[in-house]
Amino acid sequence: MLLLIDAGNTKIKWATWDSGRKPGDWNDVQSVSHADVGMLANHWKNKVISECLISNVAGTEMLLKLTEQLTASNIHASQIQ
């Protein structure tokens, strides 16, 4: 399963997708405010994520918080510049 994360200026949005699905046919699409970033591991912990890509314009501190949540979920991520 692919996890895509978009860390914007006000919200963190994410979607998951399985390779057996049509492009754009997402399994799950959700968002949280920056204040709720600490709850993201709860959303991802039971998913089998093989790849994670992050787009981040929210800054270094938010990227560190996201990385903590991903690590708690045993997910390795790549950041898109």
Secondary structure, DSSP 4 states (H G I P E B T S, - for coil): -EEEEEE-SSEEEEEEE-TTSPTT--SEEEEEEGGGGGGHHHHHTTS--SEEEEEE-S-HHHHHHHHHHHHHTT---EEE-
